[in-house]
Amino acid sequence: MGQTEIIISVIFTSVIILIFIVSIISFMFQYRKRRAQYELEKKMSEEQHAKELLATQVEIQQQTMQDLGREIHDNVGQKLTLASIYAQQLAFENKYPAVNERIATIGSIINTSLSELRSLSRTLTSDYIQKTELSALVKTECDRVNALGKCRVTCQFAQVKIPLDETKKKIVLRIVQEFLQNSLRHAQCTDITVILQYADSTLKIIAKDDGVGFDTVGAFYGIGLENMRKRAELIGAQFYLASRLNEGTEISFILATA
């Protein structure tokens, strides 16, 4: 074999090896690219499934609350109204003068309970939430906690109309309700503050208590805190949690309304 043939053979072999190496590199690159794409699509699919699942849960909860609101209004409310009428009739007839004062007291308690139930019924129905400003809805929840006398709730609201669709307004309200209930049940707090800020089409809500707090490092978040985070994610809000032992707990979430 001549020298020229040897050179051609070496070049040919080198080209084949180079093509083989390039093919392997290209295959590996395509494999990694496709795998990354697959992992991304899988993650997006899981996130979408989680959002759909949470949306279904929220829808079920909303329907349950609406049914409960109607039941309170149509059934319990009517029975309390009837009991109030009976009490007023007994007081008017004055057949039992010795217990008239007690009958009047019972009637007053029934009327107060009826008023509170009607208020609760309204807050559980879709129409009420849709027609009422977010600040008014949150203030109602704060007033309800204040009425319990367990701790003091201070509200600081933006004095502007906050444009939120019905679904987002409901979820924001549920997050605030969840925080208030968590603080009442677990925080052993004396003061709670709820702040609504709105500027440049951005809503920011801060809720904090002066309770026992907890160490967030490696902590297991309870169902309440996890529900708040998931609800915030569902409407595209940024959710933040801060807490330290004996220094209270604070949550904040930021939502673009436009």
Buried (B, 14 or more C-beta within 10 A) or exposed (E): EEEEEEEEEEEEEEEEEEEEEEEEEEEEEEEEEEEEEEEEEEEEEEEEEEEEEBEEBBEEEBEEBBEBBBEBBEEBBEEBBEBBEBBBEBBEEEEEEEEBEEBBEBBEEBBEBBEEBBBBBBBBBBEBBEEBBBBEBBBBBBEBBBEEEBBBBEBEBBEEEBEBEEBBBBBBBBBBBBBBEBBBEBBBBEBBBBBBBBEEEEBBBBBBBBBBBBEBEEEEEEEBBEBBBBBBBBBEBEBEBEBBEEEBBBBBBBBEEE
